[in-house]
Amino acid sequence: MREKQIERKLVNAVKAAGGIAPKFVSPGYDGMPDRLLLLPNGRMAFVEVKAPGEKPRPLQMARHRLLRKLGFKVYVLDTATNIDKIVKEVMPDEVHTT
């Protein structure tokens, strides 16, 4: 499965959970994750989408560490099978149907 296909499945799953997953673009601050997960009840996380087996670049890993240090959840997603797990982790008290 390609990165774009995984990303599309993520967007659809977040929408089904009542949220949105806008593309995150940060001009002048490279290495930020691809998507914001904005879910009901103020739940938020960042997701870096990769093709199966791909790993984040060193700059991306540095940005992930910074975001985690600030208290945000950051995920690296390289397989569609992990999407439901991520959504459930961001919204642990909610019921999910994806």
C-alpha angles and dihedrals in degrees: 000000000000126000092250091053092051090047092051091050090050092052091049093048092050090048090051088053090055098260142096132241107201121187108259114223119179112183112208093014107081125192099043118142120272101239141031115215108212110182136172120288093031096294114158139172141159124239128198107201118208136174113259111292095008120128129209118266118251092259090051091051089051091052090048091053090049093050092047090049087055089054102259126133112241124187134188109213119194101151132046090224090074096055097090091047091054094048091048091049092051092045104031096162096050133087114243131205114180 
